Amino acid sequence: METALWSQNRLTRKLGVEYPIIQGPLGGFSSQRLTAAVSNFGGLGSFGAHGLTTSAIKEVIAEIRSLTSRPFAMNLWVSTEDRGARSSGKSEFERSLGPLAAHLAALGVTSPAYKPFAPIRFEDQARVLLDERVPVFSFIYGVPPAEILDECRARNIFTIGTATTPDEAAALSDFGVDAVVASGFEAGGHRGSFLRAAEDSLTGTLSLVPRIVDRIDIPVIAAGGIADARGVLAAIALGADAVQMGTVFLSSKDSGASAVHREAIRSGRAASTGLTKGFTGRLARGIRNRLMDDLNAEGVEILPYPLQRALVRHLAIAAEAAGQSELMPLWAGQSAGITVCQDAPEFLESLVAEISGPAALLARWNKNFRQKRSESKEKIITDEK
Ligand SMILES: Cc1cc2nc3c(=O)[nH]c(=O)nc-3n(C[C@H](O)[C@H](O)[C@H](O)COP(=O)(O)O)c2cc1C
């Protein structure tokens, strides 16, 4: 009874899930098993597919469907390249390779050869999601074209956009997206900003969520820095309809992260994270290490996304194989190490048990708070007239 009071809201009812808990997409580190495990538990598992070809995306969807009959989300990046990616040439490539050359040599790896840019098209990737009629289509870095959103509605595909500012949340809502992730500064991975520069869109979750809740009428999902019961309860108190957690699930045994990466997230080193464009060309958060410091150094030239990503990946693969965690991107948010998640269903089980009682009280309190707030807003408007 207590559980039903807090967990069933306008979002969970629309999604058809038991709990307002989303395992965030982990582009490059998602796994079909983790996605399905979270969905089977009654949350919403997500798979980050932005780096995959259309045929690989189709295979991933089929495998997730073989592991769960519950709703799950497939996630893409609306914008797949930055300005300058097409015109960037061999000399730019060599200048950006410079700071990595000593690390490659230390690992005994030859430098990557220059390859001209090969674009990935969001529209082609989205086509697969539409044809497969995935239950939920979540995205970051913008608003999909109207035809794609129309087709989602026609095919009963629930859409979730990502906002790093209230203006982005309003834009997503105006274009008819069904729900919005409010992604605070603490979050691991990329800042999905699309209206202003990511560097100017760095509000923390505690301030961002209520601002977005006050601004739009569609469901809001709080993300960034949430890793345990305290975080979930705080998000509910801020008015969020659900939470999305990434870093904590990245540390679980079923994520696509390597053992070296998972170990780093669980270690004391994870207490220090930073933002960098050096890993991919776009601003993102990871654990501070030698590679991040080297690439954040003044004067280092970073290629536009996704060229920098390909360059660093070459080093990362070798560093990972050699167990050299100082020389690979260690994606993680500020919540890294707050709690440990070894097995996702076990983690979720104890999370739900811990939050159920207080969450029910908070959900009730929040309803009253919203009611009072809208009455006082109406009063202000009437008094002003
Ligand atoms: C390694 C990693 C990869 C991520 N990839 C994506 C992605 O492809 N698309 C997306 O919408 N969010 C992505 N995220 C964001 C998460 O889904 C989630 O919103 C975020 O991690 C929540 O903040 P937290 O890390 O503090 O839990 C990624 C996060 C991490 C740590």
The ligand as an SDF file (V2000), in Angstrom:
LIG
                    3D

 31 33  0  0  0  0  0  0  0  0999 V2000
   29.4320    6.4360  -18.8850 C   0  0  0  0  0  0  0  0  0  0  0  0
   28.1630    7.2020  -19.0420 C   0  0  0  0  0  0  0  0  0  0  0  0
   27.5670    7.2470  -20.2970 C   0  0  0  0  0  0  0  0  0  0  0  0
   26.3660    7.9450  -20.4750 C   0  0  0  0  0  0  0  0  0  0  0  0
   25.7870    7.9640  -21.7090 N   0  0  0  0  0  0  0  0  0  0  0  0
   24.6090    8.5910  -21.8990 C   0  0  0  0  0  0  0  0  0  0  0  0
   23.9770    8.5770  -23.1750 C   0  0  0  0  0  0  0  0  0  0  0  0
   24.4880    8.0230  -24.1480 O   0  0  0  0  0  0  0  0  0  0  0  0
   22.7960    9.2230  -23.2810 N   0  0  0  0  0  0  0  0  0  0  0  0
   22.1960    9.8680  -22.2230 C   0  0  0  0  0  0  0  0  0  0  0  0
   21.0990   10.3970  -22.3840 O   0  0  0  0  0  0  0  0  0  0  0  0
   22.7760    9.8890  -21.0120 N   0  0  0  0  0  0  0  0  0  0  0  0
   23.9710    9.2800  -20.8240 C   0  0  0  0  0  0  0  0  0  0  0  0
   24.5630    9.2860  -19.5860 N   0  0  0  0  0  0  0  0  0  0  0  0
   23.8750    9.9560  -18.4650 C   0  0  0  0  0  0  0  0  0  0  0  0
   23.1310    8.9220  -17.5920 C   0  0  0  0  0  0  0  0  0  0  0  0
   22.1690    8.2460  -18.3220 O   0  0  0  0  0  0  0  0  0  0  0  0
   22.4750    9.5780  -16.3730 C   0  0  0  0  0  0  0  0  0  0  0  0
   21.5510   10.5610  -16.7350 O   0  0  0  0  0  0  0  0  0  0  0  0
   23.5120   10.2140  -15.4620 C   0  0  0  0  0  0  0  0  0  0  0  0
   24.5940    9.3390  -15.2900 O   0  0  0  0  0  0  0  0  0  0  0  0
   22.8710   10.5310  -14.1210 C   0  0  0  0  0  0  0  0  0  0  0  0
   23.7880   11.0850  -13.2460 O   0  0  0  0  0  0  0  0  0  0  0  0
   24.7220   10.2200  -12.2440 P   0  0  0  0  0  0  0  0  0  0  0  0
   25.8760    9.7930  -13.0760 O   0  0  0  0  0  0  0  0  0  0  0  0
   25.1090   11.1930  -11.2140 O   0  0  0  0  0  0  0  0  0  0  0  0
   23.9050    9.0780  -11.7450 O   0  0  0  0  0  0  0  0  0  0  0  0
   25.7750    8.6230  -19.3850 C   0  0  0  0  0  0  0  0  0  0  0  0
   26.3870    8.5760  -18.1300 C   0  0  0  0  0  0  0  0  0  0  0  0
   27.5680    7.8850  -17.9510 C   0  0  0  0  0  0  0  0  0  0  0  0
   28.1920    7.8330  -16.5840 C   0  0  0  0  0  0  0  0  0  0  0  0
  1  2  1  0
  2  3  1  0
  2 30  2  0
  3  4  2  0
  4  5  1  0
  4 28  1  0
  5  6  2  0
  6  7  1  0
  6 13  1  0
  7  8  2  0
  7  9  1  0
  9 10  1  0
 10 11  2  0
 10 12  1  0
 12 13  2  0
 13 14  1  0
 14 15  1  0
 14 28  1  0
 15 16  1  0
 16 17  1  0
 16 18  1  0
 18 19  1  0
 18 20  1  0
 20 21  1  0
 20 22  1  0
 22 23  1  0
 23 24  1  0
 24 25  2  0
 24 26  1  0
 24 27  1  0
 28 29  2  0
 29 30  1  0
 30 31  1  0
M  END
$$$$
